[in-house]
Amino acid sequence: MPALVDVSPDESVAGEEEQLHSGLQELVYCFDSHFHLDRLRKRLRLGSRATLEEVESAAPDPTEKAFAVEVSGGVAVFCDPDTYPSQLEVKQLAAVVVGIHPKKVLSVSQREDLRVRLEWPEVVGLGEVGLDFSIPQSELWHQQKEQLVELLTALREEHVLVLHIRGRSETSIFAYGSCLDLLQFRAAVSTAQKIQLHSFHGCLTMVRRWLQAFPNTYFSFSGMVQAFNENQREALKLVPQDRLLLETDAPYFPLVKGSRVSAPHHLHIAAARVAEARGDLSTQEVLDLTEVNGKRLF
């Protein structure tokens, strides 16, 4: 895998690679729509400029597959002010979004740093940002909402809004509904806004409500679908094929047995779990269509 650049194959390269693999395995491309390169480097004890090629070497994938998999693109998410990327690094990455985890509060200077980066044409989105109601202190929920409303003023028409929405079992659906209401009625976000619901784990009702309010909403799923309850599996099945995304959320939620991290080149395992949960697509079909969807969105 090339280092930090977009590895989308052109026709000639793709043809050569397919011929190379024709006698061995079919080559399938995939797109990781959400991974934390800075945190992945830290977890693997790599340098702050380590490439995805170095990540792949440090986190091997011994999984047996019926086809070869290559990461053709992905979205590097930076939501820690201390590790926000320089403009040079952003230019070297295929796609970058910048935000702040909702459990954290930006200082005035950090907020300005974020706004500056959102003006860079190479930054494709704001995120992850959102609401996290998994914490019990309800007074912090108000603080999260106020910060999100302010951050949304920096959202540009061409940006993708990458949303982190969480809650405990009893507050999860409330968190999705609260965020939707905030976007519609407080922040007056355009109904044409491109949105990624990162690591979606909502219900059928939330899929319908978000698509009705914001038709350009995409639902992203990780390997955590194996822990879904019946309502969440039904929601996954309802997501239209052209609004389905895959992610690793690397370095979190390891997919390879015995590994302490997940990584973009492990994405095929998440695809297999999504395919099994949906029941209407093969693993390869999930990889194929989510690659197309990811490149369309980002």
PyMOL commands that set and color helices and strands:
alter all, ss='L'
color gray80, all
select helices_A, chain A and resi 11-22+37-43+52-58+81-83+87-92+108-118+138-154+172-186+204-213+223-227+230-238+241-243+264-278+283-297
alter helices_A, ss='H'
color red, helices_A
select strands_A, chain A and resi 27-35+68-78+96-98+123-133+160-167+194-197+217-221+244-246
alter strands_A, ss='S'
color yellow, strands_A
deselect
rebuild
show_as cartoon
